[in-house]
Amino acid sequence: MPRIVSQTFARFMLFLTPALLGSGCDLHSKLWVEETLRAVPGRALPLIDPWLELVLAYNRGTAFSFVADLGIARAVLGVFAIVITIGFLFAVLRAKHITWLEIVALGLVAGGALGNAFDRLFHEVPGGGTGVVDFIRINYPWGGSWPAFNIADVLIAVGGVLLLIVGVIRRRDSGTALPHRLA
C-alpha cells in the first residue's frame, strides 16, 4: 500500500501538480487541435491509421454526447465541476489517512474537471454558445468509432481507475472480502 501523506503542504502540492498540469495540457491541446484542424471541416489527422485519429468536434452536451445539448445547464455543470474540485482539495487536506496515490488520482480528476469546466463556461463554439472541444477518436476494426473525447476525459478516467485500485488494495489489506454483488 502506498505511504500515508501527513504534511499539509505535501498534500497540497501532490494534488495541485496533476490538477494544474493536467488542465493546462488539456486546454493547450484543445487550442492546438482547433488551430490545426479548423481550416478544413471534417478533416481527420491519422495518428495510428486507421484506429486512432484526431478530429475536431464540439460537444455542447455531456460526456460522449449522451445528452446532445445541455443549454444553460452547461454553465451549471461547469460551476459544479469547480465546486467539486474545491471539495476534493479540502478532502485531501483534511483526511486523516490518505495515500499519495489517492491524492494524485484526485488531482487528475480535478485537472480533467477544470479543463472541461473552462470550456463549458467560456469556450465559444461555432453556431453560438459554449462547448467542450473533443478531438481524440478511436475507430473500431469492425467499423464505427468511440465518441470523440479529450485529454480532460482521459485524466478523469485514469484518476477514477486509480481510485478504484486503491480501494481494492485497501479492502484486501483490511482483510475484508470484496462483495460479490451490489446490495
CORDANOR-V745618 format. One record per helix or strand of 2 or more residues. SS is the DSSP state (A for helix, B for strand). FROM is the first residue (numbers start at 0). TO is the last residue. If there is no record, write none. Layout:
BEGIN
ss=(SS;SS)
from=(FROM;FROM)
to=(TO;TO)
END
This chain:
BEGIN
ss=(A;B;B;A;A;A;B;A)
from=(7;43;51;62;72;99;131;150)
to=(36;47;59;64;93;121;138;173)
END
